[in-house]
Amino acid sequence: MQQNSNFFKTFDGTKDFLQKMFLTLFFSGLSRVAPGTIGTLVALPFGFLISYYIAPSTLLLSALLFSAIGVKIIDNYEKQGLDHDRSEIVIDELAGVWVSIAMIGHSIFGLFLSFILFRIFDIWKPSIIGKIDREAKGGLGVMGDDLLAGFFAGLLGLITIGIMQKIESLAPILEFSF
């Protein structure tokens, strides 16, 4: 299998094109600068739309579904020789930030908090997040650390919002909504 930077730019048929488009989130993962951050930014509006117009629970289930699909595709490509956890793969960022949005909510502040906290946990990789990143192999390793980063970002976001609701001067920030 091709291991150079052109792997995600060359296609062996429609299925390969669609799988690579999925893994790179419409090729946003091909960004030369901060592909994980760019992928997360691309995922935000989709997460907002699903959460706002359908339900946060649907967003969470969609994140889990996309993760399962991602694991299968990544496992297949890695069995063919693709390096583990290539930076171009950003479907894991979508799954992680969607988990965070599903927990925190889709207000303007909720989206901002989801983005910032998810990126912090995804880059920092504290505790179990880092352990999954280092030790889990294949698609589960690629997707697992981001799902956990999204969960912990959501948890910290809920705590932050709870504290802000108790502080009178900060509570109005939470009221801005779509």
C-alpha positions as CSV (number, residue, x, y, z in Angstrom):
1,M,0.0,0.0,0.0
2,Q,1.1,3.5,-0.7
3,Q,2.6,5.1,2.4
4,N,3.4,8.6,1.1
5,S,1.4,11.8,1.4
6,N,-0.6,10.9,-1.7
7,F,-2.4,8.0,-0.1
8,F,-5.6,10.0,0.6
9,K,-5.3,11.8,-2.8
10,T,-5.4,8.7,-5.0
11,F,-8.4,6.4,-5.4
12,D,-9.0,2.8,-6.5
13,G,-12.6,3.2,-7.5
14,T,-15.7,4.8,-6.0
15,K,-15.7,2.8,-2.8
16,D,-12.1,3.8,-2.0
17,F,-12.9,7.5,-2.8
18,L,-16.0,7.4,-0.5
19,Q,-14.0,5.7,2.3
20,K,-11.2,8.2,2.1
21,M,-13.6,11.1,1.9
22,F,-15.3,9.8,5.0
23,L,-12.1,9.2,7.0
24,T,-10.8,12.7,6.0
25,L,-14.1,14.4,6.6
26,F,-14.6,15.7,3.1
27,F,-10.8,15.9,2.7
28,S,-10.5,18.5,5.5
29,G,-7.9,16.2,7.0
30,L,-5.6,17.0,4.1
31,S,-5.0,20.5,5.5
32,R,-1.3,21.1,5.9
33,V,-2.0,23.2,9.1
34,A,-3.7,21.6,12.1
35,P,-5.8,18.9,10.3
36,G,-7.4,17.8,13.6
37,T,-8.5,21.3,14.4
38,I,-9.8,21.9,10.9
39,G,-11.6,18.5,11.0
40,T,-13.2,19.5,14.3
41,L,-14.3,22.9,12.8
42,V,-15.9,21.1,9.8
43,A,-17.7,18.7,12.2
44,L,-19.2,21.5,14.4
45,P,-22.0,22.7,12.0
46,F,-23.1,19.2,11.2
47,G,-23.2,18.5,15.0
48,F,-25.2,21.6,15.6
49,L,-27.7,20.8,12.9
50,I,-28.3,17.3,14.1
51,S,-28.5,18.3,17.8
52,Y,-30.7,21.3,17.1
53,Y,-33.1,20.0,14.5
54,I,-33.3,16.3,15.6
55,A,-32.0,15.6,19.1
56,P,-28.8,15.5,21.1
57,S,-29.4,11.7,21.6
58,T,-29.4,11.3,17.8
59,L,-26.1,13.2,17.6
60,L,-24.6,10.9,20.2
61,L,-25.8,7.8,18.4
62,S,-24.5,9.2,15.1
63,A,-21.1,9.7,16.7
64,L,-21.1,6.1,17.8
65,L,-22.3,4.9,14.4
66,F,-19.6,6.9,12.6
67,S,-17.0,5.6,15.0
68,A,-18.0,1.9,14.3
69,I,-17.8,2.6,10.5
70,G,-14.5,4.4,11.0
71,V,-13.0,1.5,13.0
72,K,-13.9,-0.9,10.2
73,I,-12.5,1.2,7.4
74,I,-9.3,2.1,9.4
75,D,-8.7,-1.6,10.3
76,N,-9.1,-2.6,6.6
77,Y,-6.6,0.1,5.5
78,E,-4.1,-0.7,8.3
79,K,-4.2,-4.4,7.4
80,Q,-3.2,-3.3,3.9
81,G,-0.2,-1.5,5.3
82,L,-1.4,2.0,6.1
83,D,0.5,3.6,9.0
84,H,-1.5,3.8,12.3
85,D,-3.4,7.0,13.2
86,R,-2.4,9.1,10.2
87,S,-3.0,12.8,10.7
88,E,-5.2,13.0,7.6
89,I,-7.8,10.8,9.4
90,V,-10.2,13.2,11.2
91,I,-13.4,11.3,11.4
92,D,-12.3,10.6,15.0
93,E,-12.4,14.4,15.7
94,L,-16.0,14.5,14.4
95,A,-17.0,11.6,16.7
96,G,-15.3,13.2,19.7
97,V,-16.7,16.7,19.3
98,W,-20.1,15.3,18.6
99,V,-20.1,13.4,21.9
100,S,-19.2,16.7,23.6
101,I,-21.9,18.7,21.9
102,A,-24.5,16.0,22.7
103,M,-23.6,16.3,26.4
104,I,-23.1,20.1,26.7
105,G,-25.7,21.3,24.2
106,H,-25.9,23.3,21.0
107,S,-26.1,26.9,22.3
108,I,-23.4,29.3,21.0
109,F,-21.5,28.9,24.3
110,G,-22.0,25.1,24.3
111,L,-20.5,24.8,20.8
112,F,-17.6,27.0,21.7
113,L,-17.0,25.1,24.9
114,S,-17.3,21.8,23.1
115,F,-14.7,22.8,20.5
116,I,-12.2,24.3,23.0
117,L,-12.5,21.5,25.6
118,F,-12.4,18.7,23.1
119,R,-9.3,20.1,21.4
120,I,-7.6,20.5,24.8
121,F,-8.3,16.9,25.8
122,D,-7.5,15.6,22.3
123,I,-4.1,17.3,22.2
124,W,-3.2,16.9,25.8
125,K,-4.4,13.3,26.1
126,P,-4.4,13.0,29.9
127,S,-4.8,9.7,31.8
128,I,-6.9,7.0,30.1
129,I,-7.1,9.1,26.9
130,G,-3.4,8.9,26.4
131,K,-3.3,5.2,27.4
132,I,-5.8,4.4,24.7
133,D,-3.9,6.5,22.2
134,R,-0.6,4.8,22.9
135,E,-1.8,1.2,23.5
136,A,-4.9,0.5,21.5
137,K,-4.2,-0.7,17.9
138,G,-6.1,-0.3,14.7
139,G,-9.3,1.6,14.3
140,L,-10.3,1.3,17.9
141,G,-7.2,3.1,18.9
142,V,-7.7,5.9,16.4
143,M,-11.4,6.4,17.4
144,G,-11.2,5.5,21.1
145,D,-9.0,8.3,22.4
146,D,-11.2,10.9,20.7
147,L,-14.4,9.4,22.0
148,L,-13.0,9.6,25.5
149,A,-11.7,13.1,24.9
150,G,-15.2,14.1,23.8
151,F,-16.7,12.5,26.9
152,F,-14.3,14.2,29.3
153,A,-14.8,17.5,27.4
154,G,-18.5,17.1,27.8
155,L,-18.2,16.3,31.5
156,L,-16.0,19.3,32.2
157,G,-18.3,21.5,30.0
158,L,-21.3,20.5,32.1
159,I,-19.4,21.2,35.3
160,T,-18.3,24.6,33.9
161,I,-21.9,25.5,32.9
162,G,-23.1,24.4,36.3
163,I,-20.6,26.7,38.0
164,M,-21.5,29.6,35.7
165,Q,-25.2,29.2,36.4
166,K,-24.4,29.8,40.1
167,I,-22.4,33.0,39.4
168,E,-24.8,35.8,38.6
169,S,-22.4,37.8,36.5
170,L,-21.6,34.8,34.2
171,A,-25.1,33.4,33.8
172,P,-26.1,35.7,30.9
173,I,-23.4,34.2,28.7
174,L,-25.3,30.9,28.8
175,E,-28.5,32.5,27.5
176,F,-27.2,33.2,24.0
177,S,-28.8,30.7,21.7
178,F,-29.8,30.0,18.1
